[in-house]
Amino acid sequence: MIEREHIGILGKMNSGKSSLMNLLTQQETSITDSTPGTTADTKVALIELHGMGPVKLFDTAGLDEISGLGEKKRTKVLKVLKECDLILLVIDPDTPDFDVERLVIEQARELDKQLLVVFNLFNIDSAKKIENIIELLPVLKFYKALQISVIEQGVRSLMLDFILNNYESGKSETQLLPFVEPGEFYVLNIPMDEETPQGRFLRPQAMAVEYITRKWAYPIAYRMDLNRARGVGVYEEKIRFENFLQSFKQKPKAIITDSQAMDIMKLWVPADIPLTTFSIMMINHVSLGHIHEFFDGIKAMNTLQPGDKILIAEACNHSRIQEDIGTVQIPAMIKKRYPGVKVEFNFGREFQNNESLQSYKLIIHCGGCMISNQKLQARLRDLRNVSVPITNYGIFLSWAQGRDTLNRVMQPWM
Ligand code: SF4
């Protein structure tokens, strides 16, 4: 997954948002027309902006549309705002009121988003009105602004310079596996079960191999037969694992495992070899290092009462098999330990709104390998706002194996 800066273009209907999108993408990404509401839904373009790198651009519907559908679009636009790193607020100085602009600025301030103002000059007198607008909306004084006519192709470089000179990327470099050291061996336990895809690694596994290699260390993949390890083949399977570990002249520096094999790994991995999971690795990476928030969240398991609700959240809609972790294994564990606690699900890229989130005692989130860090940050922000804790599959499955196992898998991240 390429890390992209997310830039949202927001404003009123017909303020020139789609023209600005087309100016930046240098093509007719968005249909431009003076008919109000031409941008029926959010349009997305993936581009490379010179000096900034990969960018995801969102051209949004006008926030002042008043139809019933307008309300839905408005909710969607505000959702885009939550997930953007930078907001480009397009203002047509010839419009009579600036309630939409006020709303965008208020939301951006509340969510601590960077915002740049683009006054789109439709005619030569438009610029004269800008002072009056600032009197009506004094907060505009605090934002960098550019005055251009976005339909002129010649202004593209002005626009790009404006963004590059004023936008500060907030992306911190979160290392995928910060404990990896050059010249050391790292074992990746990739168990085989019904869900294992034929012929390829899952995304987190492939990312770990690439990361370890790039660090001049050595990734070694091990395939465990989970069914045998839990059943009649346990003896042979255990010997095979022990032989594998003994074949190293130099002990592996750490083992990263699929979380669902934790019941086996906590017993088979010698205590002096650090152990953690792909799911924990992934959620730390996508949340930009907020693993402690997920670790704290697991404490909510100790306070559960019959009637409480837990939400299991998966960030994609992968095909689910009989022994699926999210829909079968974790709910079964909860049911066994906490009869009367209800489990609900949220699959895919859309997340529930704050009102419904409030009804949960805990969110248990997958590794999130299919969503952007902006989307996950927006989820975390919503949950903080409603004071609902969140944990993660890897942390939950380790916790289910006891406090010592949980502390052990968290150790490499401390
Ligand atoms: S987004 Fe979540 S559920 Fe989907 S593959 Fe990645 S970790 Fe699994």
Boltz pocket constraint, residues with backbone or C-beta under 6 A from the ligand:
constraints:
  - pocket:
      binder: B
      contacts: [[A, 313], [A, 314], [A, 315], [A, 316], [A, 317], [A, 318], [A, 366], [A, 367], [A, 368], [A, 369], [A, 370], [A, 371]]
      max_distance: 6.0
